[in-house]
């Protein structure tokens, strides 16, 4: 156990990756959440401070993604009565499509495990982190939480059992993530989706997903270019994001391998074969949105293979 306390960082993530709704995601370098954890003065886990959240997050442990994830872990190891204090420092926006609640949950349980002397492997913390994120959006899925916690590109075979595998990341692969400053809540973005699809859509999307996974194992960027197309979710959600198709056209014209929505949006992302293309995509879309009077942030990143770590 850490006597004096410790600090951890969990990165933002991009879920779905166009072809893998609720089953694919990857972590990026850039924004994320920090959590401080230390000895407390009263029995049990308490959240004593939250910054960067504009008073939108509760201090009550069981209603907070980071707090709940940590608490479930502590209950699991029989230490939920131990005196522990937690601070949460949000370093990324809400409703951005960058896995804000997932980063908090990942950081919360990772910090608690580190504080207790790492009684569990990081991979085994995933169920507690997913339970924490579920507090925020009501859904049990790991496409943000798993990459934020473990790093890399993660494929989830089954969200219920959290049967996951980390996929290879081709050398030189870069992501450009653009966050337009508008708010789309995950619950709202999920609510507009149809619960049925046509057989031909299923066939084409299944082919794209399988081909994309094969492309990662073959380290073949041109295969990625041919497969990174979402024909099911993107057409339904694109209308929530101003100028989505114009941004997509810019990215593809600059040489991006593909372009789609990050999670529930409004953030969008492209995968690129090198940093120059990724930077050009970011610069062109930033200028386009700025011309439309839409403030935005651009993050250019390699695939983050580190995940959550102790600072």
C-alpha positions, 0 to 999 in steps of 0.5 A: 500500500502507498503510505503517502498517496499516488497519482495516475493518468488515463488517456482519452480513447476513440470508440467504434473505429467506424466498422466496430460499433461497441466492439472496437476502440483505441487509446490516443496520446493527449487529453485524459484524466488524473486521479490522486489517491491517498490515506483518508481521515474517515473510514471508507472511500471518499472523493474530496475534490473534483476539478475541471468538471464545472460542478457537473460531477457528484462527490458521492462515490456511488454516483461517480464513475471513478469512485464507483469503479474504485469502490467495487474493486475495494469491495472485491478485495475486502478493503472497502472500509479502509480510509482512502481519499480521492481527487479527480482532475478532469483534463478532457471535455464532457460529451466529446466522444473521447471517452471522458467517463471511461477515462475516469473509471479506468483511472479510478480503479487503476489508482485504487489497485496501485494504492493497495499494492497491486493485488490484481493484474491491470487486465483483471480490473476491466470489469470494475472500470466498465461498471464505473462507466455504466454509471454515466451512460447506462450501458455495459460496453468496453470499447472506450474503457478497455483501450483507456485502461490497457492501451492499444487497439482493442477488439471486444468479442463479447461485452457481457463477458469482456472477452477482449484481445489487443490488436497490432498497431501498424508502424507509422499509423497516426490518428487525427481527432477533431473535437468540435465544441458542441455537446452530444450526450452518449445517451442521446446519440444511442437513442436515435439508432435503429435497432434493426439493419438490413441483411445486405448492410450486415454482410457489408459491415461484417466484411469491412470489420473482418478485413480491417482486423486482417489489415492490422495483422498484415500491417497493410495500410491499403487494406485499412483504406479499403475497409474503414467504412461504416455503413450502419451507424455513421449515416444515422449519427452524422446529422448530429455533427455539423458539416460532418460530410464536408470534414470527411471529404477534406480528410480523404482528399488529404490522403487519410485512410478513413474518416468517421465518428469517434464514439457517440460524437461530436468528435471525429477521427481519421487514421493516417499512414504518417504524421504529415498527412495526419497534421495536414488533415487536422490543419485543414479541418481546423481551418474549415470549422473555424471559418464556420465559427465552430471552435474546435480542438485537434489532437494528432497522435500515434496509437497510445499503447500505454493506457493508464499509468502511474505518474 
